[in-house]
Amino acid sequence: MPRWDAFLDRYRPMARALARSLAGSTSDPDDIVQEAALVLLGAVENDGAEFESTAHARNFLLRTVRNLALRARRDGGRTRPLEVEPPDDDGPSAQAVVRRQRELGRLLGQLEPDERAFLARRFLAHETLAHIATETGTAISTLHSRERALLTRLRELARRAGMDGDDA
Protein backbone atom coordinates (compact mmCIF):
# COMPACT_ATOMS: atom_id res chain seq x y z
CA MET A 1 0.00 0.00 0.00
CA PRO A 2 1.29 3.52 -0.72
CA ARG A 3 1.96 6.09 1.98
CA TRP A 4 -1.02 6.58 4.28
CA ASP A 5 -1.43 10.32 3.70
CA ALA A 6 -1.19 9.91 -0.09
CA PHE A 7 -3.78 7.14 0.05
CA LEU A 8 -6.22 9.28 2.06
CA ASP A 9 -5.62 12.35 -0.13
CA ARG A 10 -6.54 10.29 -3.16
CA TYR A 11 -9.63 8.48 -1.83
CA ARG A 12 -11.04 10.91 0.78
CA PRO A 13 -13.16 12.90 -1.75
CA MET A 14 -14.71 9.70 -3.09
CA ALA A 15 -15.35 8.42 0.44
CA ARG A 16 -16.87 11.78 1.53
CA ALA A 17 -19.20 11.81 -1.47
CA LEU A 18 -20.31 8.26 -0.69
CA ALA A 19 -20.88 9.09 3.00
CA ARG A 20 -22.79 12.27 2.14
CA SER A 21 -25.05 10.46 -0.33
CA LEU A 22 -25.86 7.57 2.01
CA ALA A 23 -26.00 9.15 5.47
CA GLY A 24 -28.10 12.11 4.43
CA SER A 25 -28.25 15.01 6.85
CA THR A 26 -28.02 12.85 9.97
CA SER A 27 -24.21 12.72 10.18
CA ASP A 28 -21.09 14.58 9.20
CA PRO A 29 -19.48 12.80 6.22
CA ASP A 30 -16.01 13.73 7.50
CA ASP A 31 -16.68 11.90 10.77
CA ILE A 32 -17.78 8.80 8.86
CA VAL A 33 -14.70 8.89 6.64
CA GLN A 34 -12.43 9.39 9.64
CA GLU A 35 -13.97 6.43 11.47
CA ALA A 36 -13.66 4.28 8.34
CA ALA A 37 -10.01 5.29 7.96
CA LEU A 38 -9.37 4.25 11.56
CA VAL A 39 -11.00 0.88 10.91
CA LEU A 40 -8.82 0.46 7.81
CA LEU A 41 -5.71 1.44 9.73
CA GLY A 42 -6.54 -1.14 12.41
CA ALA A 43 -7.10 -3.80 9.77
CA VAL A 44 -3.78 -2.93 8.09
CA GLU A 45 -2.00 -3.21 11.45
CA ASN A 46 -3.60 -6.62 12.08
CA ASP A 47 -2.99 -8.06 8.62
CA GLY A 48 -0.82 -5.79 6.49
CA ALA A 49 -0.17 -8.49 3.89
CA GLU A 50 -3.86 -8.51 3.00
CA PHE A 51 -3.61 -4.85 1.99
CA GLU A 52 -0.62 -5.00 -0.32
CA SER A 53 -2.91 -3.97 -3.14
CA THR A 54 -4.11 -0.38 -3.11
CA ALA A 55 -7.32 -1.54 -4.78
CA HIS A 56 -8.06 -3.87 -1.87
CA ALA A 57 -7.45 -1.09 0.66
CA ARG A 58 -9.64 1.31 -1.36
CA ASN A 59 -12.46 -1.24 -1.55
CA PHE A 60 -12.19 -1.93 2.19
CA LEU A 61 -12.31 1.81 2.96
CA LEU A 62 -15.33 2.46 0.72
CA ARG A 63 -17.20 -0.60 1.98
CA THR A 64 -16.61 0.54 5.56
CA VAL A 65 -17.77 4.09 4.69
CA ARG A 66 -20.92 2.62 3.14
CA ASN A 67 -21.68 0.50 6.20
CA LEU A 68 -21.03 3.35 8.65
CA ALA A 69 -23.09 5.83 6.60
CA LEU A 70 -26.05 3.47 6.34
CA ARG A 71 -25.86 2.82 10.06
CA ALA A 72 -25.72 6.56 10.77
CA ARG A 73 -28.82 7.13 8.62
CA ARG A 74 -30.65 4.22 10.25
CA ASP A 75 -29.73 5.36 13.78
CA GLY A 76 -30.28 9.07 13.07
CA GLY A 77 -33.83 9.18 14.34
CA ARG A 78 -32.99 7.34 17.56
CA THR A 79 -31.31 10.25 19.28
CA ARG A 80 -34.35 12.46 19.85
CA PRO A 81 -34.39 14.24 23.21
CA LEU A 82 -36.78 12.97 25.85
CA GLU A 83 -40.05 14.78 26.23
CA VAL A 84 -40.40 16.89 29.35
CA GLU A 85 -43.74 15.30 30.25
CA PRO A 86 -44.51 11.65 29.59
CA PRO A 87 -47.35 11.12 27.15
CA ASP A 88 -50.81 10.60 28.64
CA ASP A 89 -51.44 7.23 27.06
CA ASP A 90 -52.20 3.87 28.55
CA GLY A 91 -48.67 2.54 28.05
CA PRO A 92 -47.29 -0.43 29.93
CA SER A 93 -47.24 -0.28 33.71
CA ALA A 94 -43.94 -0.30 35.58
CA GLN A 95 -44.67 -3.86 36.72
CA ALA A 96 -45.25 -5.00 33.13
CA VAL A 97 -41.98 -3.42 32.04
CA VAL A 98 -40.09 -5.13 34.87
CA ARG A 99 -41.75 -8.47 34.00
CA ARG A 100 -40.72 -8.10 30.36
CA GLN A 101 -37.15 -7.19 31.32
CA ARG A 102 -36.88 -10.21 33.61
CA GLU A 103 -38.29 -12.48 30.92
CA LEU A 104 -35.86 -11.06 28.38
CA GLY A 105 -33.02 -11.68 30.86
CA ARG A 106 -34.21 -15.29 31.21
CA LEU A 107 -34.30 -15.69 27.42
CA LEU A 108 -30.81 -14.21 27.09
CA GLY A 109 -29.67 -16.74 29.68
CA GLN A 110 -30.64 -19.50 27.23
CA LEU A 111 -27.99 -18.27 24.79
CA GLU A 112 -24.37 -19.39 24.83
CA PRO A 113 -21.96 -17.13 26.75
CA ASP A 114 -20.19 -16.02 23.54
CA GLU A 115 -23.57 -15.16 21.97
CA ARG A 116 -24.54 -13.05 24.99
CA ALA A 117 -21.13 -11.35 24.91
CA PHE A 118 -21.56 -10.53 21.21
CA LEU A 119 -25.03 -9.03 21.78
CA ALA A 120 -23.73 -7.04 24.75
CA ARG A 121 -20.97 -5.55 22.60
CA ARG A 122 -23.44 -4.59 19.88
CA PHE A 123 -26.37 -3.30 21.91
CA LEU A 124 -24.98 -2.29 25.29
CA ALA A 125 -21.52 -1.06 24.30
CA HIS A 126 -22.79 0.13 20.86
CA GLU A 127 -19.72 -1.29 19.08
CA THR A 128 -19.83 -1.39 15.30
CA LEU A 129 -19.50 -4.64 13.40
CA ALA A 130 -16.38 -3.15 11.81
CA HIS A 131 -14.84 -2.59 15.23
CA ILE A 132 -15.68 -6.11 16.41
CA ALA A 133 -14.39 -7.55 13.13
CA THR A 134 -11.10 -5.72 13.52
CA GLU A 135 -10.66 -6.94 17.10
CA THR A 136 -11.69 -10.54 16.49
CA GLY A 137 -10.41 -11.08 12.96
CA THR A 138 -13.88 -12.23 11.88
CA ALA A 139 -15.36 -11.04 8.59
CA ILE A 140 -18.02 -8.32 8.91
CA SER A 141 -20.40 -10.37 6.78
CA THR A 142 -20.04 -13.29 9.19
CA LEU A 143 -20.75 -11.04 12.16
CA HIS A 144 -23.76 -9.54 10.38
CA SER A 145 -25.17 -13.01 9.69
CA ARG A 146 -24.49 -14.07 13.28
CA GLU A 147 -26.28 -10.98 14.61
CA ARG A 148 -29.29 -11.49 12.36
CA ALA A 149 -29.55 -15.17 13.37
CA LEU A 150 -29.28 -14.36 17.09
CA LEU A 151 -31.97 -11.68 16.90
CA THR A 152 -34.27 -13.99 14.93
CA ARG A 153 -33.72 -16.70 17.56
CA LEU A 154 -34.45 -14.26 20.40
CA ARG A 155 -37.64 -13.09 18.69
CA GLU A 156 -38.79 -16.69 18.32
CA LEU A 157 -37.99 -17.46 21.98
CA ALA A 158 -39.90 -14.31 23.00
CA ARG A 159 -42.86 -15.29 20.84
CA ARG A 160 -42.94 -18.77 22.41
CA ALA A 161 -42.75 -17.21 25.88
CA GLY A 162 -45.76 -15.01 25.08
CA MET A 163 -43.76 -11.78 24.87
CA ASP A 164 -45.26 -10.70 21.56
CA GLY A 165 -46.52 -7.42 23.02
CA ASP A 166 -49.88 -8.57 24.42
CA ASP A 167 -48.88 -8.45 28.10
CA ALA A 168 -47.20 -5.04 28.02
N, C-alpha and C positions, 0 to 999 in steps of 0.2 A: 504494500500500500504506500502511496506517496506521503509526503509530509502532512501531518494532521491539519495545520492551518491552511495549506494549499487545497486539501481535500474539502474542508468546510467552505472556503471561499468559492470553490467551484460549484458545490451542490446545495449550499444554503438557500440561494434564491428559489431553486426548484422545490426544496423542502418547505420553505415558507409559503409558496403559492399553494402547494398541496394542503398544508395545514389550514391556511386561510379558507380554502374552498370547502374543506370537510368539516371544520370545527364551527364555522359560522361566526357569529358575534359572541359566542359564549366564552372564548378563550383567546389569549394572545398567541398568535402563531409563533412568535419568537420564543416564548416559553416552551411550546411544544417541540420546536426544533432543538432547543437546548437540551431538553430532557431526552430526546431521541439520540442526540449526539453523545450524551453521557452513557446511555445504554450501549451504543455502539462501542464507545471507548472501553467500557467494562467487558464487552464481548471480545474485543481485540486483545485485551489483557489476559483473558481466560484462554483464548485459543487463537493466537495471532496467525498461525499457519492457515487457518480457514479463511483469513481475509487477505491473502496474498494478492488476490485480484481486486483491483479498484471497482470493477463492476459488481462484485459480490458485496463489497462494503457499501457501495451506493444503494444497491437493492435492499440491503439490510436496513440502512438509514431510512429510506423512503417507506419501507414496509412498517417500520416502527413509528414514523411520523403519522402514517395513515391510521394505525391502531390507536395511537394516543389522541389524535384529533377526533376520531369517531367516538372514543370514550368520553372526551371532553364535551362533545355535543350531546351525547346521551345523558351524561351526568349534569349538564348545565342547569336544568330545571330543578335539581335536587337541593340546591343551596339557597332556597328562599328563606328569608328571616321568619321567625316564629311570630304568630299573631299575638298582639297584646292580650286579647281576651280569647279564651277558647270558644269555639263555635257552640251555639245553643242547639245541638242536635242530640239525638239519642244514641250516641256512640257507645262503644263497649264500656262496661263498668271496670273499675280498677281491679276487682276480683277476677273478672273475665280475662283481662290482660295478663294478670299474674298466672292464671291457670294456663293460658296459651304459652306463656314464656316457659313455664315448668314443663309443659308437654313437649315443646320444641327442644328443651334441654335434654329430655328423656330420649327423643328421637335422635338427636345428635350423638348421644351416648351409644347408640346402636352402630354408629360408623366406626371404622378403624381409626386408631390414633393418628396415623399419617393423613387420613382424609379430613379429620377434624382440624388438624394443624394447618392443612392447606386452606380450608374454608376460613379459619381464623385469620390467616395472613391476608386473604382477599377481602373479607368483609369487616373484620375488626381493625386490622392494621392498614387497610386500604392500599395494599401493595398491588402494583400493576403486574400483569402476566409477564411483561418484559423484564421487570425487576426479578421476579421469582425465577424466570428462565435463566437469567444471567447468573444468579446465585446457585441454582441447582444443576445447570447444564442440560436442562430438559427443554425440548423444542416448545415454542409458544403454542403451536397448533396442538401439541399433545396436552399441554396444560389447559387450553381452551376446551378440548374434548372432555378432559377429566372433570373440569368445573361443570360443564353442561350435564354430564352424566350424574354427578353428585347432586346437583340441584333437582334434576328430574327424579332421582331416587328419594330425596327428602320430600318432594311434593307428593309422591306416591305414598310414602310412609305417613305423611300428615293426612292425606285423604283417607287412608285406612283407619287412622286413629280418630276420624271424625273432626278434623281441624280444617274443614273446607270453608270456614267462615260462618257457619250457622250458629255456633255457640258464642261468638263474640259480638 
